[in-house]
Amino acid sequence: MKKILTIASFFVLSISFCQPKHTYIRPLIGTAKMGHTFPGATVPFGSVQLSPETDTIAYEKDRKYNGKVYEYCAGYQYADKTIVGFSHTHFNGTGHSDLGDFLVMPTVGKLQLNPGTANHPENGYRSKFSHANEISQANYYKVKLDDNNILAEMTTSQRVGFHQYTFPKSDQAHIILDLMANIYNHEEKNVWTFIRVENDTLVTGFRQTNGWARTRTVYFAMSFSKPIKNYGFKNYDTENIYNGFWRKFDQSKNFPEAAGPKLKAYFDFATSESEKIKIKFALSPVSSAGALANMKAEIPHWDFEKAKSDGQHLWEKELDKITVETLSENDKVNFYTAMYHAFINPTVYMDVDGSYKGLDQNVHKADNFTNYTTFSLWDTYRALHPLFNLVQPKRNSDMIKSMLAHYDQSVHRALPVWSHYANENWCMIGYHSVSVIADAIAKGNDNFDTKKALDAVVSSSNMSYNDGIGDYVKMGYVPEDRSGASVSKTLEYAYDDWAIAQMAKKLGRDDVYATYSKRAQNFNNVFDKKSGFMRPKLADGTFKKEFDPLDTHGQGFIEGNAWNYSLYVPHDVAKLTELNGGKEKFSQHLDSLFTMQLPDKYFENTEDITRDGIIGNYVHGNEPSHHVAYLYDYLGQPWKTQERVRMILRKMFHSGPDGLGGNDDTGQMSAWYIFSSLGFYPVAPGSDEYAFGSPLVKKATLKFENGKTLVISAKNQSEKNVYVSKIELNGKEIPRDFVKHSQLVGGGELTFYMSNKPKK
């Protein structure tokens, strides 16, 4: 009997060990509250993100910003009870939004082209649904649409969304294509839409929108597995009095083309019981012909299961870069879901032949690189791009080539700030492309034109009419009475300038190094010795009188308060320590940040900050604080870093729909989790150094593109053993504070010896 049990136990363990990594992915993590992730299907860095929308909240209400729309940055909120439809483009975890292109919804019965409301879905094409009938996996989403008894399934390839709808028996089955639907929608967002019914199974077209990206055009090709019985369009543009000689036609039914800013289309079918109607919906940044070519190249067949499996294989390949053994299955779910979220953005932005639309709105061709878009750089320069330099160096190099192409096409001669779909939207502060480029150069991942890159970062840092940069260069700080969030801008510009200096030094440009090393010290100009905080300064050189270091609103900061943002000098922690009275006083100050209580009134006007993302007064839900727990390493108190990091890992991340303490921000939050779980973090990207923390994994194996392998082991790992007593690299003890990038990618074994007592 004992032998039988042993064999059975071994069998169970073998199954667990062999379980594909992608099966641990839970795309629903972060779909509740403020995580702003989407649960639908996509492949790694995919151009298509096919996912459900659960409401139609408008960007404006009474011609003013509607704060409720903020909850729908990804189109989906877990608490909702209805689904409006399934659209093909989404951001992952952002704090502002766009996209939601080409919403498709299957229905039966009376044709209704309006979406209805959450309270009365029966008045439109939306449907109630239950999470009990919802499955969300890597590259697969499935849900039952209760009101129409339709089973909806979807998967993707790089540029194609694949729908599969199982219908009941009906002679009134419809596929609705809503070309007016948008995320962050407003009355004027759709600029123009064009649609053609090429034959009884193929529809093509495009639409142009004016939203976060003000000149964004997306082309499509839509192919049905079954011939259309009837079709029609409805044009909701009631203000255009000129219809030319198109007025001679009845364009509403079975007329093969339509154009206008506000179109909806429907396609009718007769279905037998449990009949499946499949749709392949391909996208292109260039043309509908490009979209059709993408479809033929990527999914030339109608085998839904094959497309699903192919996409999941792509995820397995990416996840195989890191293999982890964890304290619990939930930790494994969190880790691989973090990898999943980290590998969604930036997204590939070109056709299979390399064609893409550039910032100048002309068609370009990527020459020996993959062109990417969706650069949320204020978030992702901190940990996501450094993570790519570790485990995705080829992709990161191509992302930088994409940024340099953006620079070539920019009339401002500037690198991306926050860009997507051939548009710069100028969101957030800093010129953080320079950090991404400098970090790649510091870590030897510089397979791009470094001389051109240096010219580009210098040009971007001197764009005088952008966000207070002119005053910053002249005065050494951004004055609050001329440009809001002035302290945040000054601090982040100073860090970026340091990154430029490091890059210049490595490239042998001593003149640039000297200039930017001096600019990197500009953080000193906004430090107020009297209050002990970074503080907004006016153009006359005086500090702003009304100042509350706890308030997140109107105090010279963006997405943070003085307590958190005053710690943002990652490139010169020694000077920051001096400003804060030395190591002991600074350590006490950091202790207070984590242990004090921030009352709700101080962040009630800031939609990006909620109680879920706060520990004491430490705001993990926003990026400016992501390096803070690691500052103790610089004070000679690594045990405090270890304690804080493990606490944050446990309090801010779990495997439920509300498992993120704030926006995932196109993978930055997840990248923090990955680094911290492995035991180290890039405090100052642009340096080749990582600060050590407290690993959460028991063991991790990292496979690098250079062919080397790094095995990370945490001896005596447990929930209580959060402290590190010793670290060895390839059998030799190294300091417990820092490790270099070259040491990690050189391969071997990094061993942490864990303990329940701090080693001081």
Protein Blocks (a to p, Z undefined) as FASTA:
>chain_A
ZZmmmmmmmmmmmmmmmpcfklmpcfkgopaojlopafbdcdehiabdcdddfbfcdfbe
ghiacfklmmmmnopafkbmbdfbdcfbdcehiabdeejioiadddehjddfbebjfklm
mlmmbdcddfklcccdehiacdddfklopacdddddfklccddddddddfbdcddddfkb
cghiafklpmbdcdddfblmbccdddddddfblbdcdddddddfbdcfbdcdddfbfkbm
bgcjmlmpcfkgopabdcdjbdcddddddddehiacdddddddfkbmklmmmmmmmmmmc
fcfklmmmmmmmmmmmmmmmpccddfbfklmmmmmmmmmmmmmbccddddfkopacdfko
pacddehiacdehiafklmmmmmmmmmmmmmmmmmmmmmmmmmmmmmmpmnlpacfbdce
hiaehiaedjfklmmmmmmmmnopacbcfklmmmmmmmmmmmmkgghlmmmmmnopacfk
loghklmmmmmmmmmmmmmmmmmmmnopaklmmmmmmmmmmmmmmccfknopacdddfko
pacfbacfkbcghnopahiafklmmmmcfklmmlmmmmnopjklmmmmmmmmmmmccdfk
lmmmpmkbcfklpghjacfkbmklmmmmmmmmmnopaklmmmmmmmmmmmmgccbfklpg
bdfkgolmmmmmmmmmnopacfbghiacdcddddfbfbdcdddfkopacddddehiafkl
mbcfbdceehiacdfkbccfklmmngpjddddddfbdcZZ
